Amino acid sequence: MGDGWDNEAGFETIVERHRRELHVHCYRMLGSFDEAEDLIQETFLRAWSKRDTFNRGDNARAWLYRIATNACLDVLRRRRRVSAMESFAEVPWLQPYPDHLLDQVSPSERQPEEIVVARETIELAFIAALQLLPAQQRAALVLREVIGWSAAETAQALDTSVPAVNSALQRARRTMQSRRSTDSDGRRTELSAEENELLRRYVDLHENPQPTAMAALVRDDIRITMPPQPVCFIGWDSLAPLHELAFGPEGLGDWKVRPTVVNRMPAAACYRRATGDNSYRAFKLDVLRFQGGLIAEITTFERPVFDWLGLPIEL
């Protein structure tokens, strides 16, 4: 038909326009960068195999979103759902999302640039809270409140009725409202001056350890989790032994830290130089949540995340 749908190269050109926003959509649904990578490939394979069903007068973006959503739902139906969440330790598949990739998402007419990847819909707390929702509720919430679809469009995508969508959305809202951070930064996509300063201090106290100063920088009820490890530390008394292990006289070596941003949140990429080594090697990524001018939560990810975050493996 000459519109690109009848040959693989033309089809790829069409779908590539929406790759990044569909990837973010799959990430929101699944909470895992790795799984989102797999699902975006599955989405395009399904789209290619079903291309004859696409009405050329329809919206290609909406058609691809329907396919991606249903591919995610297939995964979620096979996965154990989080029934309760005291901390991110209950979501072992939780992974960070690179900010530089979020910046590649193009706005649409119905999704202005300032809300495409707003912080409130991509920060770790929101992504983790989504994992509490049953699959249908999760899809209804994301399609209606993040993507901006109508109830009728959402019902069509999920092969259900408008009343069923509205009911699922109301239940999802109640669950999410109980988990929403009181310090949400809304639709802002950049770190504040205060956050940049607190991140700078955190970096400095890694490279020049001062236990007393670090204790003063964190809340008394600070929470530390390390997905995929099923551990959660609460309070400075729990954090202090970890700090001593890493930075004490018999610690893990010297440290260099690079400030960065993931999920629209401040983060610190930490590199360790062991005794006798000439290089600082990627060790951990700390994602920080601030509250009241102090660190309220640290989510630590292991070295493999450096690969897709675009961070160097050695300094």
PyMOL commands that set and color helices and strands:
alter all, ss='L'
color gray80, all
select helices_A, chain A and resi 8-16+19-30+33-49+51-53+60-78+88-90+99-102+113-116+119-121+124-130+135-146+151-158+162-179+193-207+211-217+236-247+305-309
alter helices_A, ss='H'
color red, helices_A
select strands_A, chain A and resi 218-226+229-234+254-262+265-273+281-291+294-302
alter strands_A, ss='S'
color yellow, strands_A
deselect
rebuild
show_as cartoon
